Amino acid sequence: MKKNINSYITSLAIFTAIFATCINGYSQDKKQEFSISLGGPFSYVDSDSPGKTVPGIGVSAGLRYSYYVCENLSLGIGVEYQTYNSDLKYNLFAGSYAATDAENENFQFRYKGTNVREEQKLAYINVPINVQFETRGTSKLYVSAGAKIGFASSGSYQTTFQNLTTSGYYPQYNVELFSPAFAGFASTNNLKTNEQDLDTEVSYSATFETGLKQELGYRNSLYIGAYFEYGLNNIYDKTGNGNLVQYNSKLPVELGYNTLLNTTVSSNVRLVSYGLKLRFALR
């Protein structure tokens, strides 16, 4: 035990000495770097779900400030605007639950949708923090890793059904009604719901980026790299009854439509982004 403690103290002392030497030995005037970046094209909402998630096109634009503690090592912080787009698809989605109709009769509301597709759109303001290492020379390889916190600025979803069939089963009469439509029971083809708000929580993500940094002069540089960002937390707090199609007893002809993320089959909603990133820097 004592040997392990002594080894840890020795390693810490060596690292501290190297880091201090790095700072003291780096006296150039180009310790600060400001950059503007553009990244994409894949940024989407992922979840644990039996449905198929199709990544959509999402882009990021941001500003970054970096401070070089060594010639090859810098610490950075920034701000960026990031969009996320995705489709969540089900070949078949069905459900049922207890309800009460306009005449105060209890029944079981049933629905079945085929080729269900939900388009999800989110926008976040992110604050990334990173550590970057780069080689020497005018053409440099660089590796950057860190984390970022994101705050939702907007969100929406819209659902389409190739066919949606709704019905009402009345156990007291042992009958299932598939009509009339004014009672909320019908079969509808090519149904497209109105766009609705999608409220999400703060996101925490791990980030990684690597590529080439090319000096364009004494103070300007161009970064070309690949990046990957993965959400670490669930950004959707489920509310409501979790049913995709919602019966409206006051006005049955107007059904409500929930997001697939709020149903019982979806969980652990997180943000994912990857692609290429271009960055122009000034030191």
C-alpha positions in Angstrom: 0.0 0.0 0.0 2.8 2.4 1.0 4.6 1.5 -2.2 1.6 2.4 -4.3 1.2 5.7 -2.6 4.9 6.5 -3.1 4.6 5.6 -6.8 1.6 7.9 -7.2 3.3 10.8 -5.5 6.4 10.3 -7.7 4.3 10.2 -10.9 2.4 13.3 -9.8 5.6 15.1 -9.0 7.1 14.2 -12.4 4.0 15.4 -14.2 3.9 18.6 -12.2 7.5 19.3 -13.0 7.1 18.6 -16.7 4.0 20.8 -16.8 5.7 23.7 -14.9 8.8 23.4 -17.2 6.5 23.6 -20.2 4.8 26.8 -19.0 8.0 28.5 -17.9 9.8 27.5 -21.1 7.1 28.8 -23.4 7.6 32.5 -23.8 6.4 33.2 -27.3 3.9 35.9 -27.8 1.5 33.6 -29.7 -0.1 32.1 -26.6 -3.7 32.9 -27.5 -5.7 31.7 -30.5 -9.1 32.7 -31.7 -11.0 30.6 -34.2 -14.3 30.2 -36.0 -15.5 26.8 -37.1 -18.1 25.1 -39.2 -19.0 21.4 -38.8 -21.4 18.7 -40.1 -23.2 17.0 -41.7 -24.6 14.4 -39.3 -26.3 15.5 -36.1 -29.3 13.7 -34.8 -31.4 12.6 -31.8 -30.7 9.0 -30.8 -32.7 6.8 -28.4 -33.1 3.2 -27.1 -36.0 2.2 -29.2 -37.2 -0.7 -31.4 -37.8 1.8 -34.2 -35.2 2.8 -36.8 -33.4 6.1 -36.3 -32.3 7.8 -39.6 -29.6 10.5 -39.0 -30.5 13.8 -40.6 -28.4 16.8 -41.7 -27.3 19.0 -38.9 -24.6 21.7 -38.8 -22.6 23.6 -36.2 -21.1 27.1 -36.2 -19.0 28.3 -33.4 -16.2 30.5 -31.9 -13.3 29.3 -29.8 -10.7 30.8 -27.6 -7.5 28.7 -26.9 -4.6 29.4 -24.6 -1.3 27.6 -25.2 0.4 26.5 -22.1 3.1 24.9 -24.3 4.0 25.2 -28.0 2.1 21.9 -28.5 -0.6 22.0 -25.8 -3.6 24.3 -25.5 -6.8 24.6 -23.4 -9.9 25.9 -25.1 -13.4 27.1 -24.4 -16.0 28.3 -26.9 -19.6 28.7 -27.8 -21.5 27.2 -30.8 -24.9 26.9 -32.4 -25.8 23.3 -33.3 -28.8 21.8 -35.1 -30.0 18.2 -34.9 -32.3 16.5 -37.3 -33.5 12.9 -37.3 -36.4 10.6 -38.4 -37.7 7.8 -36.1 -39.5 5.2 -38.0 -41.8 2.2 -37.2 -43.4 -0.2 -39.6 -46.2 -0.8 -37.2 -47.1 1.0 -34.0 -50.2 0.1 -32.0 -51.6 0.7 -28.5 -54.8 0.7 -26.4 -55.9 2.2 -23.1 -59.0 2.9 -21.0 -61.0 6.0 -21.9 -64.4 7.6 -21.5 -66.4 8.9 -24.4 -68.6 12.0 -24.8 -71.6 10.1 -23.5 -69.7 9.1 -20.3 -69.4 5.5 -21.5 -66.2 3.6 -20.5 -64.4 1.8 -23.3 -61.0 0.8 -24.6 -59.5 3.1 -27.2 -57.4 1.3 -29.7 -55.1 2.6 -32.4 -52.8 1.1 -35.1 -50.5 3.0 -37.3 -48.5 1.7 -40.3 -45.3 3.2 -41.6 -45.1 5.7 -38.8 -42.4 8.4 -39.3 -41.6 11.2 -36.8 -39.3 14.0 -37.9 -37.5 15.6 -35.0 -35.7 19.0 -35.1 -33.6 20.5 -32.3 -31.3 23.4 -31.9 -28.8 23.8 -29.0 -26.4 26.5 -27.8 -23.3 24.5 -26.7 -20.3 25.5 -24.6 -17.4 23.2 -25.4 -14.2 22.8 -23.3 -11.3 21.0 -24.7 -7.6 20.1 -24.4 -5.7 20.0 -27.7 -2.3 18.5 -28.6 -0.5 19.3 -31.9 2.8 18.4 -33.5 5.4 20.9 -34.6 6.0 22.4 -38.0 3.9 24.3 -40.6 1.7 21.2 -41.3 0.7 19.7 -38.0 -1.4 16.8 -36.8 -3.7 17.6 -33.9 -5.9 15.7 -31.4 -8.5 17.4 -29.3 -10.7 15.9 -26.6 -13.1 17.3 -24.0 -16.7 17.8 -23.1 -19.5 20.3 -23.7 -22.7 21.4 -22.1 -25.7 22.2 -24.3 -28.8 24.3 -23.7 -31.9 23.8 -25.9 -33.0 26.8 -27.9 -35.8 25.2 -29.9 -37.4 21.9 -30.7 -40.2 20.4 -32.7 -41.6 17.1 -34.1 -44.1 16.1 -36.8 -45.6 12.7 -37.4 -46.9 11.0 -40.5 -48.9 7.8 -40.9 -49.3 5.8 -44.1 -52.5 4.6 -42.4 -54.0 5.2 -38.9 -56.9 3.1 -37.7 -58.7 4.0 -34.5 -61.5 2.1 -32.8 -63.4 1.7 -29.6 -64.0 -1.6 -27.8 -66.9 -1.6 -25.4 -66.6 -4.7 -23.1 -70.0 -4.1 -21.6 -71.5 -4.7 -25.0 -68.7 -6.9 -26.4 -68.5 -4.8 -29.5 -65.6 -2.9 -31.3 -66.6 0.2 -33.2 -64.5 1.3 -36.2 -66.8 4.3 -36.9 -68.2 6.9 -36.9 -65.4 9.4 -37.5 -67.0 12.1 -35.3 -66.7 9.7 -32.4 -62.9 9.3 -33.0 -63.1 6.0 -34.8 -61.9 5.9 -38.4 -59.3 4.7 -40.8 -57.2 7.5 -42.4 -54.6 7.3 -45.1 -51.6 9.6 -45.5 -52.1 11.4 -42.2 -49.7 14.2 -41.4 -50.0 15.9 -38.0 -49.3 19.5 -37.2 -45.8 20.5 -36.1 -45.6 20.5 -32.3 -43.0 21.7 -29.7 -40.5 19.2 -28.4 -39.1 20.2 -25.1 -35.7 18.8 -24.1 -33.3 19.1 -21.2 -29.6 20.2 -20.8 -27.2 18.0 -22.7 -23.8 16.8 -21.6 -21.5 15.3 -24.3 -18.0 13.9 -24.7 -16.1 15.3 -27.7 -13.2 14.1 -29.9 -11.6 15.7 -32.9 -8.5 15.0 -35.0 -7.0 16.1 -38.2 -4.5 18.5 -39.9 -3.6 22.0 -38.9 -2.0 24.0 -41.7 -0.3 27.3 -41.0 -1.2 29.9 -43.6 1.3 32.5 -42.4 2.9 33.8 -39.3 -0.4 34.0 -37.4 -3.2 32.3 -39.4 -4.0 28.6 -39.6 -6.6 26.3 -41.1 -7.9 23.2 -39.4 -9.4 20.3 -41.3 -10.5 17.4 -39.2 -13.0 14.7 -38.3 -15.0 14.9 -35.1 -17.4 12.8 -33.0 -19.6 13.9 -30.2 -21.7 11.6 -28.0 -24.4 12.6 -25.5 -23.9 11.3 -22.0 -27.3 11.9 -20.5 -31.0 11.5 -21.2 -32.3 14.8 -22.5 -36.0 14.0 -22.6 -38.1 13.9 -19.4 -41.2 11.9 -20.1 -44.6 13.5 -19.2 -48.2 12.6 -19.9 -49.7 9.2 -20.5 -47.2 8.0 -23.0 -49.7 7.1 -25.8 -48.9 8.0 -29.3 -52.5 8.8 -30.3 -54.5 10.6 -27.6 -58.3 10.4 -27.4 -60.1 13.6 -26.8 -63.4 13.0 -25.0 -64.5 16.6 -25.3 -64.0 16.7 -29.1 -63.4 13.1 -30.3 -63.0 14.1 -34.0 -59.8 16.0 -33.0 -57.3 13.4 -31.7 -54.0 14.4 -30.1 -50.6 13.1 -31.2 -47.7 12.5 -28.8 -44.0 12.3 -29.7 -42.6 8.8 -30.0 -40.0 9.8 -27.5 -42.7 10.0 -24.8 -44.0 6.5 -25.4 -43.1 3.5 -23.2 -40.9 1.9 -25.9 -38.4 4.8 -26.1 -35.8 5.7 -23.5 -32.4 7.2 -23.0 -32.7 10.0 -25.5 -29.3 11.6 -26.3 -27.6 13.8 -28.9 -25.1 12.5 -31.4 -23.0 14.4 -33.9 -20.1 13.5 -36.3 -18.6 14.5 -39.6 -16.0 17.0 -40.7 -15.0 20.3 -39.2 -13.3 23.3 -40.7 -11.7 25.9 -38.5 -9.9 29.2 -39.3 -7.7 30.4 -36.6 -5.8 33.6 -35.7 -3.0 33.9 -33.2 
